[in-house]
């Protein structure tokens, strides 16, 4: 799977607004978190790297924004 394929599928599956940051492999998802792939700091959820052969499951987490960095393994 390509990173574009992954990003497009995440966008299609996500029930909330998704914005691709220009020129970067980062997706911003309002009110969404990737439960198995995140770390939490004082301000927001930080997405972990995702291998190109896996699609993370997501769950709703109100009031937070997840930043997911798609890097090929």
N, CA, C and O atoms as a Tripos MOL2 file, in Angstrom:
@<TRIPOS>MOLECULE
protein
  292   291    73     0     0
PROTEIN
NO_CHARGES

@<TRIPOS>ATOM
      1 N           0.8310   -1.1920    0.0000 N.3       1 UNK1
      2 CA          0.0000    0.0000    0.0000 C.3       1 UNK1
      3 C           0.8740    1.2540    0.0000 C.2       1 UNK1
      4 O           1.9170    1.3050    0.6520 O.2       1 UNK1
      5 N           0.4360    2.2290   -0.7240 N.am      2 UNK2
      6 CA          1.1780    3.4850   -0.7580 C.3       2 UNK2
      7 C           0.6870    4.4180    0.3390 C.2       2 UNK2
      8 O          -0.4010    4.2340    0.8840 O.2       2 UNK2
      9 N           1.4960    5.4190    0.6560 N.am      3 UNK3
     10 CA          1.0760    6.3920    1.6570 C.3       3 UNK3
     11 C          -0.1600    7.1500    1.1910 C.2       3 UNK3
     12 O          -1.0350    7.4820    1.9900 O.2       3 UNK3
     13 N          -0.2230    7.4200   -0.1140 N.am      4 UNK4
     14 CA         -1.4020    8.1100   -0.6520 C.3       4 UNK4
     15 C          -2.6520    7.2710   -0.4340 C.2       4 UNK4
     16 O          -3.7000    7.7930   -0.0530 O.2       4 UNK4
     17 N          -2.5370    5.9570   -0.6800 N.am      5 UNK5
     18 CA         -3.6530    5.0420   -0.4560 C.3       5 UNK5
     19 C          -4.0810    5.0790    1.0110 C.2       5 UNK5
     20 O          -5.2700    5.1700    1.3180 O.2       5 UNK5
     21 N          -3.0970    5.0070    1.9150 N.am      6 UNK6
     22 CA         -3.4020    5.0530    3.3430 C.3       6 UNK6
     23 C          -4.1220    6.3390    3.7140 C.2       6 UNK6
     24 O          -5.1500    6.3160    4.3900 O.2       6 UNK6
     25 N          -3.5720    7.4560    3.2670 N.am      7 UNK7
     26 CA         -4.1670    8.7460    3.6150 C.3       7 UNK7
     27 C          -5.5770    8.8770    3.0640 C.2       7 UNK7
     28 O          -6.4750    9.3600    3.7540 O.2       7 UNK7
     29 N          -5.7710    8.4500    1.8280 N.am      8 UNK8
     30 CA         -7.1010    8.5400    1.2240 C.3       8 UNK8
     31 C          -8.1090    7.6820    1.9700 C.2       8 UNK8
     32 O          -9.2570    8.0890    2.1510 O.2       8 UNK8
     33 N          -7.6930    6.5010    2.4030 N.am      9 UNK9
     34 CA         -8.6070    5.6340    3.1270 C.3       9 UNK9
     35 C          -8.9320    6.1770    4.5110 C.2       9 UNK9
     36 O         -10.0700    6.0720    4.9680 O.2       9 UNK9
     37 N          -7.9470    6.7510    5.1740 N.am     10 UNK10
     38 CA         -8.2130    7.3700    6.4690 C.3      10 UNK10
     39 C          -9.2000    8.5130    6.3030 C.2      10 UNK10
     40 O         -10.1360    8.6490    7.0910 O.2      10 UNK10
     41 N          -8.9940    9.3400    5.2770 N.am     11 UNK11
     42 CA         -9.9020   10.4520    5.0260 C.3      11 UNK11
     43 C         -11.3150    9.9440    4.7640 C.2      11 UNK11
     44 O         -12.2850   10.5130    5.2670 O.2      11 UNK11
     45 N         -11.4360    8.8700    3.9770 N.am     12 UNK12
     46 CA        -12.7530    8.3280    3.6510 C.3      12 UNK12
     47 C         -13.4440    7.7180    4.8700 C.2      12 UNK12
     48 O         -14.6670    7.7950    4.9890 O.2      12 UNK12
     49 N         -12.6790    7.1170    5.7690 N.am     13 UNK13
     50 CA        -13.2520    6.4440    6.9240 C.3      13 UNK13
     51 C         -13.5670    7.3890    8.0780 C.2      13 UNK13
     52 O         -14.4560    7.1170    8.8840 O.2      13 UNK13
     53 N         -12.8470    8.4840    8.1550 N.am     14 UNK14
     54 CA        -12.9830    9.3850    9.2950 C.3      14 UNK14
     55 C         -14.2990   10.1540    9.2400 C.2      14 UNK14
     56 O         -14.6000   10.7770    8.2220 O.2      14 UNK14
     57 N         -15.0900   10.1230   10.3120 N.am     15 UNK15
     58 CA        -16.3750   10.8250   10.3110 C.3      15 UNK15
     59 C         -16.2510   12.3170   10.6250 C.2      15 UNK15
     60 O         -17.2570   13.0220   10.7010 O.2      15 UNK15
     61 N         -15.0210   12.7950   10.8060 N.am     16 UNK16
     62 CA        -14.7820   14.1950   11.1410 C.3      16 UNK16
     63 C         -13.9370   14.8570   10.0620 C.2      16 UNK16
     64 O         -13.3430   14.1710    9.2300 O.2      16 UNK16
     65 N         -13.8810   16.1910   10.0700 N.am     17 UNK17
     66 CA        -13.0800   16.8830    9.0620 C.3      17 UNK17
     67 C         -11.6030   16.4870    9.1300 C.2      17 UNK17
     68 O         -11.0240   16.3680   10.2100 O.2      17 UNK17
     69 N         -11.0170   16.2910    7.9680 N.am     18 UNK18
     70 CA         -9.6110   15.9150    7.8620 C.3      18 UNK18
     71 C          -8.9270   16.8970    6.9250 C.2      18 UNK18
     72 O          -9.4510   17.2190    5.8590 O.2      18 UNK18
     73 N          -7.7570   17.3710    7.3280 N.am     19 UNK19
     74 CA         -7.0140   18.3060    6.4960 C.3      19 UNK19
     75 C          -5.6060   17.7720    6.2780 C.2      19 UNK19
     76 O          -4.9060   17.4510    7.2380 O.2      19 UNK19
     77 N          -5.1940   17.6780    5.0290 N.am     20 UNK20
     78 CA         -3.8200   17.2920    4.7200 C.3      20 UNK20
     79 C          -2.9680   18.5510    4.7180 C.2      20 UNK20
     80 O          -3.2690   19.5070    4.0020 O.2      20 UNK20
     81 N          -1.9120   18.5560    5.5130 N.am     21 UNK21
     82 CA         -1.0290   19.7150    5.5650 C.3      21 UNK21
     83 C          -0.1900   19.7620    4.2980 C.2      21 UNK21
     84 O           0.4220   18.7670    3.9080 O.2      21 UNK21
     85 N          -0.1660   20.9160    3.6640 N.am     22 UNK22
     86 CA          0.4340   21.0870    2.3460 C.3      22 UNK22
     87 C           1.8810   20.6170    2.2950 C.2      22 UNK22
     88 O           2.7250   21.0790    3.0630 O.2      22 UNK22
     89 N           2.1530   19.6950    1.3830 N.am     23 UNK23
     90 CA          3.5100   19.2560    1.1180 C.3      23 UNK23
     91 C           4.1050   18.3120    2.1360 C.2      23 UNK23
     92 O           5.2850   17.9730    2.0390 O.2      23 UNK23
     93 N           3.3240   17.8750    3.1120 N.am     24 UNK24
     94 CA          3.8510   17.0010    4.1420 C.3      24 UNK24
     95 C           2.9580   15.7800    4.3190 C.2      24 UNK24
     96 O           1.7720   15.8030    3.9880 O.2      24 UNK24
     97 N           3.5570   14.7030    4.8520 N.am     25 UNK25
     98 CA          2.8060   13.4680    5.0540 C.3      25 UNK25
     99 C           2.1720   13.4740    6.4380 C.2      25 UNK25
    100 O           2.3740   12.5620    7.2390 O.2      25 UNK25
    101 N           1.4100   14.5130    6.6940 N.am     26 UNK26
    102 CA          0.7640   14.6540    8.0000 C.3      26 UNK26
    103 C          -0.7180   14.9130    7.7860 C.2      26 UNK26
    104 O          -1.0960   15.7350    6.9510 O.2      26 UNK26
    105 N          -1.5400   14.2250    8.5260 N.am     27 UNK27
    106 CA         -2.9840   14.4040    8.4520 C.3      27 UNK27
    107 C          -3.4540   14.9710    9.7920 C.2      27 UNK27
    108 O          -3.0780   14.4760   10.8550 O.2      27 UNK27
    109 N          -4.2690   15.9990    9.7250 N.am     28 UNK28
    110 CA         -4.8310   16.5830   10.9440 C.3      28 UNK28
    111 C          -6.2930   16.1630   11.0510 C.2      28 UNK28
    112 O          -7.0860   16.4230   10.1460 O.2      28 UNK28
    113 N          -6.6420   15.5250   12.1370 N.am     29 UNK29
    114 CA         -8.0010   15.0300   12.3050 C.3      29 UNK29
    115 C          -8.6300   15.6450   13.5420 C.2      29 UNK29
    116 O          -8.2010   15.3830   14.6660 O.2      29 UNK29
    117 N          -9.6280   16.4480   13.3310 N.am     30 UNK30
    118 CA        -10.3180   17.0630   14.4570 C.3      30 UNK30
    119 C         -11.1430   16.0250   15.2090 C.2      30 UNK30
    120 O         -11.8500   15.2180   14.6050 O.2      30 UNK30
    121 N         -11.0430   16.0580   16.5340 N.am     31 UNK31
    122 CA        -11.8460   15.1950   17.4080 C.3      31 UNK31
    123 C         -11.6660   13.7070   17.1400 C.2      31 UNK31
    124 O         -12.5890   12.9190   17.3470 O.2      31 UNK31
    125 N         -10.4920   13.3260   16.6840 N.am     32 UNK32
    126 CA        -10.2440   11.9240   16.3680 C.3      32 UNK32
    127 C          -8.8940   11.5050   16.9240 C.2      32 UNK32
    128 O          -7.9430   12.2860   16.9260 O.2      32 UNK32
    129 N          -8.8190   10.2880   17.3890 N.am     33 UNK33
    130 CA         -7.5450    9.7750   17.8840 C.3      33 UNK33
    131 C          -7.3240    8.3490   17.4110 C.2      33 UNK33
    132 O          -8.2680    7.5670   17.2980 O.2      33 UNK33
    133 N          -6.0770    8.0210   17.1380 N.am     34 UNK34
    134 CA         -5.7340    6.6400   16.8190 C.3      34 UNK34
    135 C          -5.3160    5.9660   18.1110 C.2      34 UNK34
    136 O          -4.1980    6.1650   18.5890 O.2      34 UNK34
    137 N          -6.2040    5.1760   18.6730 N.am     35 UNK35
    138 CA         -6.0270    4.6910   20.0330 C.3      35 UNK35
    139 C          -4.7590    3.8660   20.2160 C.2      35 UNK35
    140 O          -4.1270    3.9410   21.2700 O.2      35 UNK35
    141 N          -4.3780    3.0900   19.2260 N.am     36 UNK36
    142 CA         -3.2350    2.1990   19.3900 C.3      36 UNK36
    143 C          -1.9140    2.8450   19.0040 C.2      36 UNK36
    144 O          -0.8510    2.2580   19.2060 O.2      36 UNK36
    145 N          -1.9760    4.0440   18.4520 N.am     37 UNK37
    146 CA         -0.7840    4.6090   17.8300 C.3      37 UNK37
    147 C          -0.4260    5.9970   18.3270 C.2      37 UNK37
    148 O           0.3310    6.7180   17.6770 O.2      37 UNK37
    149 N          -0.9710    6.3750   19.4810 N.am     38 UNK38
    150 CA         -0.7670    7.7480   19.9260 C.3      38 UNK38
    151 C          -0.0080    7.8300   21.2340 C.2      38 UNK38
    152 O           0.0150    6.8910   22.0290 O.2      38 UNK38
    153 N           0.6150    8.9850   21.4350 N.am     39 UNK39
    154 CA          1.1730    9.3440   22.7260 C.3      39 UNK39
    155 C           0.4700   10.6100   23.1680 C.2      39 UNK39
    156 O          -0.0430   11.3570   22.3350 O.2      39 UNK39
    157 N           0.4390   10.8570   24.4450 N.am     40 UNK40
    158 CA         -0.2940   12.0090   24.9530 C.3      40 UNK40
    159 C           0.6550   12.9380   25.7010 C.2      40 UNK40
    160 O           1.3920   12.5050   26.5860 O.2      40 UNK40
    161 N           0.6310   14.2260   25.3360 N.am     41 UNK41
    162 CA          1.3870   15.2010   26.1130 C.3      41 UNK41
    163 C           0.4070   16.1810   26.7520 C.2      41 UNK41
    164 O          -0.7960   15.9230   26.7750 O.2      41 UNK41
    165 N           0.9040   17.2940   27.2680 N.am     42 UNK42
    166 CA          0.0500   18.2280   28.0000 C.3      42 UNK42
    167 C          -1.0050   18.8910   27.1290 C.2      42 UNK42
    168 O          -2.0520   19.2980   27.6310 O.2      42 UNK42
    169 N          -0.7440   19.0050   25.8370 N.am     43 UNK43
    170 CA         -1.6130   19.7930   24.9800 C.3      43 UNK43
    171 C          -2.4330   18.9940   23.9840 C.2      43 UNK43
    172 O          -3.5850   19.3360   23.7190 O.2      43 UNK43
    173 N          -1.8650   17.9440   23.4330 N.am     44 UNK44
    174 CA         -2.5650   17.2570   22.3610 C.3      44 UNK44
    175 C          -2.0250   15.8460   22.1790 C.2      44 UNK44
    176 O          -1.0330   15.4500   22.7910 O.2      44 UNK44
    177 N          -2.6960   15.1160   21.3350 N.am     45 UNK45
    178 CA         -2.2810   13.7550   21.0240 C.3      45 UNK45
    179 C          -1.2800   13.7740   19.8830 C.2      45 UNK45
    180 O          -1.4510   14.5080   18.9100 O.2      45 UNK45
    181 N          -0.2480   12.9750   20.0020 N.am     46 UNK46
    182 CA          0.7780   12.9200   18.9690 C.3      46 UNK46
    183 C           0.7160   11.5590   18.2890 C.2      46 UNK46
    184 O           0.7910   10.5260   18.9540 O.2      46 UNK46
    185 N           0.5780   11.5580   16.9670 N.am     47 UNK47
    186 CA          0.5040   10.3000   16.2410 C.3      47 UNK47
    187 C           1.8670    9.6560   16.0760 C.2      47 UNK47
    188 O           2.8740   10.3410   15.9010 O.2      47 UNK47
    189 N           1.8880    8.3530   16.1330 N.am     48 UNK48
    190 CA          3.1160    7.6060   15.8810 C.3      48 UNK48
    191 C           3.2300    7.2960   14.3950 C.2      48 UNK48
    192 O           2.2760    7.4620   13.6350 O.2      48 UNK48
    193 N           4.4040    6.8450   14.0000 N.am     49 UNK49
    194 CA          4.5860    6.4400   12.6100 C.3      49 UNK49
    195 C           3.7660    5.1920   12.3160 C.2      49 UNK49
    196 O           3.5620    4.3460   13.1870 O.2      49 UNK49
    197 N           3.3090    5.0920   11.0950 N.am     50 UNK50
    198 CA          2.4830    3.9670   10.6740 C.3      50 UNK50
    199 C           3.1600    3.2940    9.4940 C.2      50 UNK50
    200 O           3.5390    3.9640    8.5330 O.2      50 UNK50
    201 N           3.3160    1.9850    9.5530 N.am     51 UNK51
    202 CA          3.9280    1.3000    8.4200 C.3      51 UNK51
    203 C           2.9560    1.2610    7.2520 C.2      51 UNK51
    204 O           1.7420    1.3440    7.4370 O.2      51 UNK51
    205 N           3.5000    1.1330    6.0500 N.am     52 UNK52
    206 CA          2.6650    1.2290    4.8520 C.3      52 UNK52
    207 C           1.7860    0.0040    4.6390 C.2      52 UNK52
    208 O           0.9400    0.0060    3.7450 O.2      52 UNK52
    209 N           1.9700   -1.0470    5.4430 N.am     53 UNK53
    210 CA          1.1430   -2.2460    5.2620 C.3      53 UNK53
    211 C           0.0740   -2.3780    6.3390 C.2      53 UNK53
    212 O          -0.5350   -3.4370    6.4860 O.2      53 UNK53
    213 N          -0.1540   -1.3070    7.0910 N.am     54 UNK54
    214 CA         -1.1810   -1.3870    8.1330 C.3      54 UNK54
    215 C          -2.0560   -0.1460    8.1320 C.2      54 UNK54
    216 O          -1.5930    0.9650    7.8740 O.2      54 UNK54
    217 N          -3.3230   -0.3590    8.4250 N.am     55 UNK55
    218 CA         -4.2510    0.7600    8.5860 C.3      55 UNK55
    219 C          -4.6800    0.8170   10.0450 C.2      55 UNK55
    220 O          -5.2510   -0.1440   10.5590 O.2      55 UNK55
    221 N          -4.4100    1.9370   10.7230 N.am     56 UNK56
    222 CA         -4.7870    2.0260   12.1270 C.3      56 UNK56
    223 C          -6.2930    2.1850   12.2990 C.2      56 UNK56
    224 O          -6.9580    2.8340   11.4910 O.2      56 UNK56
    225 N          -6.8130    1.5920   13.3460 N.am     57 UNK57
    226 CA         -8.2080    1.8220   13.7060 C.3      57 UNK57
    227 C          -8.2790    3.1200   14.4890 C.2      57 UNK57
    228 O          -7.3360    3.4740   15.1970 O.2      57 UNK57
    229 N          -9.3790    3.8240   14.3680 N.am     58 UNK58
    230 CA         -9.4970    5.0630   15.1290 C.3      58 UNK58
    231 C         -10.7530    5.0690   15.9740 C.2      58 UNK58
    232 O         -11.7330    4.3880   15.6700 O.2      58 UNK58
    233 N         -10.7070    5.8550   17.0450 N.am     59 UNK59
    234 CA        -11.8900    6.0290   17.8740 C.3      59 UNK59
    235 C         -12.0440    7.5140   18.1650 C.2      59 UNK59
    236 O         -11.0800    8.2780   18.1140 O.2      59 UNK59
    237 N         -13.2680    7.9030   18.4690 N.am     60 UNK60
    238 CA        -13.5600    9.3080   18.7120 C.3      60 UNK60
    239 C         -13.0340    9.7140   20.0860 C.2      60 UNK60
    240 O         -13.2440    9.0190   21.0800 O.2      60 UNK60
    241 N         -12.3510   10.8490   20.1160 N.am     61 UNK61
    242 CA        -11.9130   11.4060   21.3830 C.3      61 UNK61
    243 C         -12.1470   12.9040   21.3220 C.2      61 UNK61
    244 O         -11.3480   13.6430   20.7450 O.2      61 UNK61
    245 N         -13.2330   13.3440   21.9120 N.am     62 UNK62
    246 CA        -13.6610   14.7310   21.7790 C.3      62 UNK62
    247 C         -12.6760   15.7010   22.4200 C.2      62 UNK62
    248 O         -12.0650   15.4130   23.4490 O.2      62 UNK62
    249 N         -12.5420   16.8480   21.7830 N.am     63 UNK63
    250 CA        -11.7360   17.9150   22.3410 C.3      63 UNK63
    251 C         -10.2510   17.8070   22.0760 C.2      63 UNK63
    252 O          -9.4780   18.6210   22.5810 O.2      63 UNK63
    253 N          -9.8320   16.8260   21.2970 N.am     64 UNK64
    254 CA         -8.4230   16.6650   20.9950 C.3      64 UNK64
    255 C          -8.2070   16.5740   19.4940 C.2      64 UNK64
    256 O          -9.1380   16.3140   18.7320 O.2      64 UNK64
    257 N          -6.9790   16.7910   19.0880 N.am     65 UNK65
    258 CA         -6.6220   16.6630   17.6840 C.3      65 UNK65
    259 C          -5.4520   15.7040   17.5690 C.2      65 UNK65
    260 O          -4.4700   15.8080   18.3040 O.2      65 UNK65
    261 N          -5.5700   14.7810   16.6490 N.am     66 UNK66
    262 CA         -4.4850   13.8240   16.4370 C.3      66 UNK66
    263 C          -3.6860   14.2090   15.2030 C.2      66 UNK66
    264 O          -4.2510   14.5320   14.1580 O.2      66 UNK66
    265 N          -2.3750   14.1710   15.3370 N.am     67 UNK67
    266 CA         -1.4920   14.4030   14.2010 C.3      67 UNK67
    267 C          -0.7940   13.0860   13.8890 C.2      67 UNK67
    268 O          -0.0220   12.5780   14.7020 O.2      67 UNK67
    269 N          -1.0670   12.5380   12.7150 N.am     68 UNK68
    270 CA         -0.5370   11.2330   12.3640 C.3      68 UNK68
    271 C           0.5060   11.3970   11.2720 C.2      68 UNK68
    272 O           0.2240   11.9790   10.2240 O.2      68 UNK68
    273 N           1.6900   10.8960   11.5060 N.am     69 UNK69
    274 CA          2.7730   10.9890   10.5430 C.3      69 UNK69
    275 C           2.9130    9.6510    9.8250 C.2      69 UNK69
    276 O           3.2330    8.6390   10.4490 O.2      69 UNK69
    277 N           2.6750    9.6450    8.5240 N.am     70 UNK70
    278 CA          2.7430    8.4150    7.7500 C.3      70 UNK70
    279 C           4.1460    8.2350    7.1830 C.2      70 UNK70
    280 O           4.5400    8.9470    6.2590 O.2      70 UNK70
    281 N           4.8940    7.2970    7.7280 N.am     71 UNK71
    282 CA          6.2340    6.9910    7.2350 C.3      71 UNK71
    283 C           6.2940    5.5340    6.8050 C.2      71 UNK71
    284 O           5.8460    4.6510    7.5360 O.2      71 UNK71
    285 N           6.8350    5.2820    5.6410 N.am     72 UNK72
    286 CA          6.9660    3.9070    5.1710 C.3      72 UNK72
    287 C           7.9810    3.1650    6.0240 C.2      72 UNK72
    288 O           9.0190    3.7080    6.4020 O.2      72 UNK72
    289 N           7.6590    1.9150    6.3170 N.am     73 UNK73
    290 CA          8.5810    1.0990    7.1050 C.3      73 UNK73
    291 C           9.7110    0.6050    6.2170 C.2      73 UNK73
    292 O          10.6010   -0.1040    6.6860 O.2      73 UNK73
@<TRIPOS>BOND
     1     1     2 1
     2     2     3 1
     3     3     4 2
     4     3     5 am
     5     5     6 1
     6     6     7 1
     7     7     8 2
     8     7     9 am
     9     9    10 1
    10    10    11 1
    11    11    12 2
    12    11    13 am
    13    13    14 1
    14    14    15 1
    15    15    16 2
    16    15    17 am
    17    17    18 1
    18    18    19 1
    19    19    20 2
    20    19    21 am
    21    21    22 1
    22    22    23 1
    23    23    24 2
    24    23    25 am
    25    25    26 1
    26    26    27 1
    27    27    28 2
    28    27    29 am
    29    29    30 1
    30    30    31 1
    31    31    32 2
    32    31    33 am
    33    33    34 1
    34    34    35 1
    35    35    36 2
    36    35    37 am
    37    37    38 1
    38    38    39 1
    39    39    40 2
    40    39    41 am
    41    41    42 1
    42    42    43 1
    43    43    44 2
    44    43    45 am
    45    45    46 1
    46    46    47 1
    47    47    48 2
    48    47    49 am
    49    49    50 1
    50    50    51 1
    51    51    52 2
    52    51    53 am
    53    53    54 1
    54    54    55 1
    55    55    56 2
    56    55    57 am
    57    57    58 1
    58    58    59 1
    59    59    60 2
    60    59    61 am
    61    61    62 1
    62    62    63 1
    63    63    64 2
    64    63    65 am
    65    65    66 1
    66    66    67 1
    67    67    68 2
    68    67    69 am
    69    69    70 1
    70    70    71 1
    71    71    72 2
    72    71    73 am
    73    73    74 1
    74    74    75 1
    75    75    76 2
    76    75    77 am
    77    77    78 1
    78    78    79 1
    79    79    80 2
    80    79    81 am
    81    81    82 1
    82    82    83 1
    83    83    84 2
    84    83    85 am
    85    85    86 1
    86    86    87 1
    87    87    88 2
    88    87    89 am
    89    89    90 1
    90    90    91 1
    91    91    92 2
    92    91    93 am
    93    93    94 1
    94    94    95 1
    95    95    96 2
    96    95    97 am
    97    97    98 1
    98    98    99 1
    99    99   100 2
   100    99   101 am
   101   101   102 1
   102   102   103 1
   103   103   104 2
   104   103   105 am
   105   105   106 1
   106   106   107 1
   107   107   108 2
   108   107   109 am
   109   109   110 1
   110   110   111 1
   111   111   112 2
   112   111   113 am
   113   113   114 1
   114   114   115 1
   115   115   116 2
   116   115   117 am
   117   117   118 1
   118   118   119 1
   119   119   120 2
   120   119   121 am
   121   121   122 1
   122   122   123 1
   123   123   124 2
   124   123   125 am
   125   125   126 1
   126   126   127 1
   127   127   128 2
   128   127   129 am
   129   129   130 1
   130   130   131 1
   131   131   132 2
   132   131   133 am
   133   133   134 1
   134   134   135 1
   135   135   136 2
   136   135   137 am
   137   137   138 1
   138   138   139 1
   139   139   140 2
   140   139   141 am
   141   141   142 1
   142   142   143 1
   143   143   144 2
   144   143   145 am
   145   145   146 1
   146   146   147 1
   147   147   148 2
   148   147   149 am
   149   149   150 1
   150   150   151 1
   151   151   152 2
   152   151   153 am
   153   153   154 1
   154   154   155 1
   155   155   156 2
   156   155   157 am
   157   157   158 1
   158   158   159 1
   159   159   160 2
   160   159   161 am
   161   161   162 1
   162   162   163 1
   163   163   164 2
   164   163   165 am
   165   165   166 1
   166   166   167 1
   167   167   168 2
   168   167   169 am
   169   169   170 1
   170   170   171 1
   171   171   172 2
   172   171   173 am
   173   173   174 1
   174   174   175 1
   175   175   176 2
   176   175   177 am
   177   177   178 1
   178   178   179 1
   179   179   180 2
   180   179   181 am
   181   181   182 1
   182   182   183 1
   183   183   184 2
   184   183   185 am
   185   185   186 1
   186   186   187 1
   187   187   188 2
   188   187   189 am
   189   189   190 1
   190   190   191 1
   191   191   192 2
   192   191   193 am
   193   193   194 1
   194   194   195 1
   195   195   196 2
   196   195   197 am
   197   197   198 1
   198   198   199 1
   199   199   200 2
   200   199   201 am
   201   201   202 1
   202   202   203 1
   203   203   204 2
   204   203   205 am
   205   205   206 1
   206   206   207 1
   207   207   208 2
   208   207   209 am
   209   209   210 1
   210   210   211 1
   211   211   212 2
   212   211   213 am
   213   213   214 1
   214   214   215 1
   215   215   216 2
   216   215   217 am
   217   217   218 1
   218   218   219 1
   219   219   220 2
   220   219   221 am
   221   221   222 1
   222   222   223 1
   223   223   224 2
   224   223   225 am
   225   225   226 1
   226   226   227 1
   227   227   228 2
   228   227   229 am
   229   229   230 1
   230   230   231 1
   231   231   232 2
   232   231   233 am
   233   233   234 1
   234   234   235 1
   235   235   236 2
   236   235   237 am
   237   237   238 1
   238   238   239 1
   239   239   240 2
   240   239   241 am
   241   241   242 1
   242   242   243 1
   243   243   244 2
   244   243   245 am
   245   245   246 1
   246   246   247 1
   247   247   248 2
   248   247   249 am
   249   249   250 1
   250   250   251 1
   251   251   252 2
   252   251   253 am
   253   253   254 1
   254   254   255 1
   255   255   256 2
   256   255   257 am
   257   257   258 1
   258   258   259 1
   259   259   260 2
   260   259   261 am
   261   261   262 1
   262   262   263 1
   263   263   264 2
   264   263   265 am
   265   265   266 1
   266   266   267 1
   267   267   268 2
   268   267   269 am
   269   269   270 1
   270   270   271 1
   271   271   272 2
   272   271   273 am
   273   273   274 1
   274   274   275 1
   275   275   276 2
   276   275   277 am
   277   277   278 1
   278   278   279 1
   279   279   280 2
   280   279   281 am
   281   281   282 1
   282   282   283 1
   283   283   284 2
   284   283   285 am
   285   285   286 1
   286   286   287 1
   287   287   288 2
   288   287   289 am
   289   289   290 1
   290   290   291 1
   291   291   292 2
@<TRIPOS>SUBSTRUCTURE
     1 UNK1         2 RESIDUE 1 A UNK
     2 UNK2         6 RESIDUE 1 A UNK
     3 UNK3        10 RESIDUE 1 A UNK
     4 UNK4        14 RESIDUE 1 A UNK
     5 UNK5        18 RESIDUE 1 A UNK
     6 UNK6        22 RESIDUE 1 A UNK
     7 UNK7        26 RESIDUE 1 A UNK
     8 UNK8        30 RESIDUE 1 A UNK
     9 UNK9        34 RESIDUE 1 A UNK
    10 UNK10       38 RESIDUE 1 A UNK
    11 UNK11       42 RESIDUE 1 A UNK
    12 UNK12       46 RESIDUE 1 A UNK
    13 UNK13       50 RESIDUE 1 A UNK
    14 UNK14       54 RESIDUE 1 A UNK
    15 UNK15       58 RESIDUE 1 A UNK
    16 UNK16       62 RESIDUE 1 A UNK
    17 UNK17       66 RESIDUE 1 A UNK
    18 UNK18       70 RESIDUE 1 A UNK
    19 UNK19       74 RESIDUE 1 A UNK
    20 UNK20       78 RESIDUE 1 A UNK
    21 UNK21       82 RESIDUE 1 A UNK
    22 UNK22       86 RESIDUE 1 A UNK
    23 UNK23       90 RESIDUE 1 A UNK
    24 UNK24       94 RESIDUE 1 A UNK
    25 UNK25       98 RESIDUE 1 A UNK
    26 UNK26      102 RESIDUE 1 A UNK
    27 UNK27      106 RESIDUE 1 A UNK
    28 UNK28      110 RESIDUE 1 A UNK
    29 UNK29      114 RESIDUE 1 A UNK
    30 UNK30      118 RESIDUE 1 A UNK
    31 UNK31      122 RESIDUE 1 A UNK
    32 UNK32      126 RESIDUE 1 A UNK
    33 UNK33      130 RESIDUE 1 A UNK
    34 UNK34      134 RESIDUE 1 A UNK
    35 UNK35      138 RESIDUE 1 A UNK
    36 UNK36      142 RESIDUE 1 A UNK
    37 UNK37      146 RESIDUE 1 A UNK
    38 UNK38      150 RESIDUE 1 A UNK
    39 UNK39      154 RESIDUE 1 A UNK
    40 UNK40      158 RESIDUE 1 A UNK
    41 UNK41      162 RESIDUE 1 A UNK
    42 UNK42      166 RESIDUE 1 A UNK
    43 UNK43      170 RESIDUE 1 A UNK
    44 UNK44      174 RESIDUE 1 A UNK
    45 UNK45      178 RESIDUE 1 A UNK
    46 UNK46      182 RESIDUE 1 A UNK
    47 UNK47      186 RESIDUE 1 A UNK
    48 UNK48      190 RESIDUE 1 A UNK
    49 UNK49      194 RESIDUE 1 A UNK
    50 UNK50      198 RESIDUE 1 A UNK
    51 UNK51      202 RESIDUE 1 A UNK
    52 UNK52      206 RESIDUE 1 A UNK
    53 UNK53      210 RESIDUE 1 A UNK
    54 UNK54      214 RESIDUE 1 A UNK
    55 UNK55      218 RESIDUE 1 A UNK
    56 UNK56      222 RESIDUE 1 A UNK
    57 UNK57      226 RESIDUE 1 A UNK
    58 UNK58      230 RESIDUE 1 A UNK
    59 UNK59      234 RESIDUE 1 A UNK
    60 UNK60      238 RESIDUE 1 A UNK
    61 UNK61      242 RESIDUE 1 A UNK
    62 UNK62      246 RESIDUE 1 A UNK
    63 UNK63      250 RESIDUE 1 A UNK
    64 UNK64      254 RESIDUE 1 A UNK
    65 UNK65      258 RESIDUE 1 A UNK
    66 UNK66      262 RESIDUE 1 A UNK
    67 UNK67      266 RESIDUE 1 A UNK
    68 UNK68      270 RESIDUE 1 A UNK
    69 UNK69      274 RESIDUE 1 A UNK
    70 UNK70      278 RESIDUE 1 A UNK
    71 UNK71      282 RESIDUE 1 A UNK
    72 UNK72      286 RESIDUE 1 A UNK
    73 UNK73      290 RESIDUE 1 A UNK
